[in-house]
């Protein structure tokens, strides 16, 4: 039977760029391969949009990002970590995905731990994938500091708090993958796959 994948990201709004384009290409591919694909994104209100026969976009009402760009909204940890019937927990329970992919290194980074510890009742075990479309150290340098302390903090966070939560990682380039590979140098059982987001998208 084809697997069902569920993808969660905060890097999305109606006119956002590359990541939104990638996920819509993935949804378009769902019908070609007859494989269910669910995308969960933040927005101003709860909604469900069907994309063809096999694709769905769930939008969850979430607060706007307080920094950088208020067009983005944020799915925060209480939506999946606290034991109440939140929209995100209900989606996971109803969809029962075989694979859960997370594209966010902060607010959604604990989703794998919550699922592994069975904190969401009734959700079957799934493969847990981290998607990286940009480097953490670049973001730290751009928005916080270019100093050595900031770089060390970014490297520590990747190694101790982020990278090991997932079964594997997908990056959009060798450059993006580089910091993950360094963070996982002593964890060879957690692979990092490079998958450029160009050309025609398929499910290989």
C-alpha positions in Angstrom: 0.0 0.0 0.0 1.3 3.5 -0.8 2.4 5.4 2.3 0.7 8.5 3.6 3.0 11.5 4.4 2.2 14.5 6.6 4.3 17.6 6.3 4.3 20.4 8.9 5.9 23.8 8.4 5.9 27.4 9.7 7.6 28.7 6.6 4.4 29.3 4.7 1.9 32.1 3.9 -0.3 32.7 0.8 2.4 34.6 -1.1 5.6 33.0 0.4 8.3 31.7 -1.9 10.4 28.7 -2.4 9.1 26.4 0.4 5.5 27.1 -0.5 6.2 26.3 -4.2 8.0 23.0 -3.2 5.0 21.8 -1.0 2.5 22.7 -3.7 4.6 20.7 -6.2 4.5 17.8 -3.7 0.7 18.1 -3.5 0.4 18.1 -7.3 2.5 15.0 -7.4 0.2 13.2 -5.0 -2.5 12.6 -7.7 0.1 11.4 -10.2 1.4 8.8 -7.8 -2.0 8.2 -6.1 -0.4 8.7 -2.7 -1.9 10.7 0.1 0.0 13.9 1.1 -1.2 16.2 3.9 0.3 19.7 4.5 -0.2 21.4 7.8 0.5 25.2 7.9 -0.3 28.1 10.2 -2.7 30.9 9.2 -5.4 33.3 10.4 -8.1 30.7 10.8 -8.7 26.9 10.7 -9.5 25.5 7.3 -9.1 22.5 5.1 -8.4 22.7 1.3 -8.5 19.6 -0.9 -5.8 19.6 -3.6 -6.9 17.0 -6.2 -8.0 13.6 -5.0 -5.0 12.8 -2.7 -3.7 16.1 -1.4 -4.9 18.2 1.6 -3.8 21.5 3.1 -4.8 22.0 6.8 -4.5 25.5 8.0 -4.4 26.0 11.7 -5.2 29.4 13.3 -2.0 30.7 14.9 -0.5 34.0 16.1 1.6 36.1 13.7 5.4 36.0 13.9 6.4 38.7 16.4 9.7 39.3 14.6 11.0 39.7 11.0 7.9 39.2 8.9 4.4 39.4 10.4 2.9 37.7 7.2 4.1 34.4 8.7 2.2 32.8 11.5 3.6 30.3 14.0 2.5 26.9 15.1 3.8 26.8 18.7 4.7 23.8 20.9 1.5 23.9 23.0 -0.4 22.8 19.9 1.2 19.4 20.0 2.9 18.9 23.4 0.1 19.7 25.8 -2.6 17.1 26.5 -5.6 18.9 25.1 -7.6 18.4 21.8 -5.7 20.9 19.7 -6.2 21.1 16.0 -2.7 19.7 15.3 -3.2 16.8 17.6 -6.6 16.0 16.0 -5.1 16.1 12.5 -2.4 13.6 13.5 -4.9 11.3 15.1 -7.3 11.5 12.2 -4.7 11.1 9.4 -2.5 8.4 10.9 0.5 9.2 8.6 3.2 6.7 7.9 5.8 9.5 7.7 5.8 12.9 9.4 8.2 15.6 8.0 8.9 18.8 9.9 10.3 21.9 8.3 11.1 24.2 11.2 14.2 24.1 13.5 12.5 25.8 16.5 8.8 25.9 17.3 8.1 22.5 15.7 11.4 20.8 16.5 9.9 18.8 19.4 7.2 17.1 17.3 9.4 13.9 16.9 9.9 13.6 20.6 6.2 14.0 21.3 5.3 11.3 18.8 8.1 8.9 19.9 6.9 9.2 23.5 3.3 8.5 22.5 2.1 11.7 24.1 -0.7 12.0 21.4 -3.1 9.1 22.1 -3.9 6.9 19.2 -1.2 8.1 16.8 0.7 5.1 15.4 4.5 5.2 15.1 5.7 7.0 12.0 9.0 7.7 10.3 10.3 11.1 11.4 12.0 13.4 8.9 13.6 16.8 9.3 13.5 19.1 6.2 16.2 21.8 6.0 15.9 24.5 3.4 18.4 26.9 4.9 21.3 26.8 7.4 20.8 27.7 11.0 24.2 29.3 11.2 23.3 31.7 8.3 20.1 32.7 10.1 22.0 33.3 13.4 24.6 35.4 11.6 21.9 37.4 9.8 19.6 38.1 12.7 21.7 37.8 15.8 25.4 37.9 15.6 28.4 36.8 13.4 30.6 36.3 16.5 32.1 33.0 17.5 29.8 32.6 20.5 26.7 32.7 18.3 28.3 30.2 15.9 29.1 27.9 18.8 25.5 28.2 20.1 24.1 27.3 16.7 26.3 24.3 16.4 25.4 23.1 19.9 21.7 23.5 19.3 21.9 21.5 16.1 23.9 18.7 17.7 22.2 18.5 21.1 18.6 19.8 20.6 17.6 19.3 16.9 19.4 16.8 14.6 19.1 13.7 16.7 15.3 14.0 17.2 14.7 12.7 13.6 15.2 9.3 11.9 16.7 11.1 8.9 17.1 14.5 7.3 16.5 15.9 3.8 18.3 19.1 2.7 17.9 21.1 -0.4 21.6 21.4 -1.1 25.0 20.1 -0.1 25.7 23.4 1.5 22.5 23.3 3.6 23.3 19.7 4.5 26.8 20.4 5.6 26.1 21.7 9.1 23.7 18.7 9.8 26.4 16.3 8.7 28.8 17.8 11.1 26.3 17.8 13.9 25.6 14.1 13.2 29.2 13.0 12.6 29.1 10.6 15.5 25.5 9.4 14.6 25.9 7.6 11.3 22.6 5.8 11.7 20.8 9.1 11.1 21.4 9.9 7.4 21.2 13.3 5.7 19.9 13.1 2.1 20.4 16.0 -0.3 17.4 16.5 -2.6 17.6 19.7 -4.7 14.2 21.4 -5.1 14.4 21.9 -8.8 13.2 20.1 -11.9 10.2 17.9 -11.9 9.2 16.6 -8.5 8.4 12.9 -8.0 8.3 10.3 -5.2 11.5 8.4 -5.6 
